[in-house]
Amino acid sequence: MAPYWLNDSCNPFTSVNASYNLGNIASYAINVSSTNDIIAGLKFATKNNIRITIKNTGHDYISRSNGEGPFALWTHNLKGISFLNYNSASYTGPAAKVGAGVQFFEAYKTAAENGLRVVGGFCLTVGMAGGYVQGGGHGPLGATYGLSADNTLEFEVVTVDGRHLIATPTENSDLYWALNGGGGGTYAIVLSLTTKAHADGIVAGGSFTINNTGDARYWSAIEAWQKHLLFLDQIPGFTTVWGFTSEAFEMEFATWPGRNSLAMAEALASYMNEVQAMNITFAAYETSDRPSFYDHYAYYTGSLPYGSYTTNDIIGGRLIPRSTVQNNATGLISLFRDIISTTGIPATSLRINGIAANVTHSRVGNDVSSNAVLPAWRDSLYWLNVDVGIEETASTETIHQIQAQVNKFQNQFKMLTPGGGAYMNEATFDNPTWKEDYYGINYNRLLKVKLSYDPNFVLYAHTSVGSDLVTVASDGRVCRDV
């Protein structure tokens, strides 16, 4: 659970002698192992007028999987993984069927053992079939295969009225469309996801670090990187993960399937030369190639099977359009400097991160109506987030103070990037323009799907489609506005 939403619930990092309450942790839960468990849970909760939440792994910055006093459908232990030869009007080829509880460290490893790779995220403990894909889902293979929602073939779901359905582009197609990028936890309960699998093979990688020596050259190097991203954006399959603090700028790793370390070095060469011409020495630089995607990812992130990412932070961000970098890179750098130099917030770290991957429709091989992903993704050069780390034992007051500051950061980026939008899974929960920023022109169509499958709002989640049509009472009860 994201720190803001702990709400004084039992914190494992504080004293065992402290006093606690449940806060936003569910009062009751069903450990779902079958369709019948979900149907029984829905009947019980609706009969007794109890709020329902859907929880897989709980990686959710905006608390769509939590709430005060709810009855939770816990799908975390639906761990089945199988591979099949899929055949439909829109796709013929290898596919993976994963239960709602399958996490990326499980999916990546099992796919590699079968000579395949699947599209997933960076944080390996996130669930593959939950809010991740239902929010769009970015990852290290994005520039090669698109977002996770660009790869789905079918969802197995239970609707709030107890129907067990399969949603595909041709069967229950409205629900299929909405589940692909239209937000998690609000249309139906997902039992499993079937998604494209891709043949594995060599993957090129690279990384570098530039230390801040205290002069303007550091920011010149970051500005040069912004412009070099426009070049890399034109290379099919090239994805980068990078970020900076007041101390150092680093490309954590680049991913380029089907290429070797020499090709990676050539792609980065012009940037390396430009930085060296500024009399800047790279503190670290290397390129590599690995025989599989799993080996590549393990090499750059380490600590497998769980990976190196944590969620003890508060995050907000913005999709940065190509046009912003083309026309106003200087304005971006100015804002970067202002944010990184922010003082007076009780944080353990302050970092700006970027994930650059060209996921335009023509590049990933789908059309504009194929899913409900925010259209701004297709015009963005990269996804940017501001990540503020906090102490495990931070007080509620401290957490609220940091959240307010992150909201301010997110708004500053919005002012600089009109029409840019945001990735709903890594944004702030109290953004007043969440409909525009997280759903864009798809919102009204998504609302029709919501009202078709859940007209009584049995399912509710923060900033989900239709969430403004209900009120959450002080005790956590969800009441439909009239």
TAWOFEN-V678308 format. One record per helix or strand of 2 or more residues. SS is the DSSP state (@ for helix, = for strand). FROM is the first residue (numbers start at 0). TO is the last residue. If there is no record, write none. Layout:
ss:SS from:FROM to:TO
ss:SS from:FROM to:TO
This chain:
ss:@ from:2 to:5
ss:= from:27 to:30
ss:@ from:34 to:46
ss:= from:51 to:54
ss:= from:70 to:73
ss:= from:80 to:86
ss:= from:91 to:98
ss:@ from:103 to:112
ss:= from:115 to:116
ss:@ from:130 to:133
ss:@ from:141 to:144
ss:@ from:147 to:149
ss:= from:151 to:157
ss:= from:163 to:166
ss:@ from:172 to:178
ss:= from:188 to:195
ss:= from:197 to:198
ss:= from:202 to:210
ss:@ from:216 to:231
ss:= from:237 to:243
ss:= from:247 to:256
ss:@ from:260 to:276
ss:= from:283 to:289
ss:@ from:292 to:300
ss:= from:312 to:320
ss:@ from:321 to:339
ss:= from:348 to:355
ss:@ from:360 to:363
ss:@ from:375 to:378
ss:= from:379 to:388
ss:@ from:395 to:415
ss:@ from:423 to:425
ss:@ from:433 to:437
ss:@ from:439 to:452
ss:@ from:466 to:468
ss:= from:469 to:471
ss:= from:477 to:479
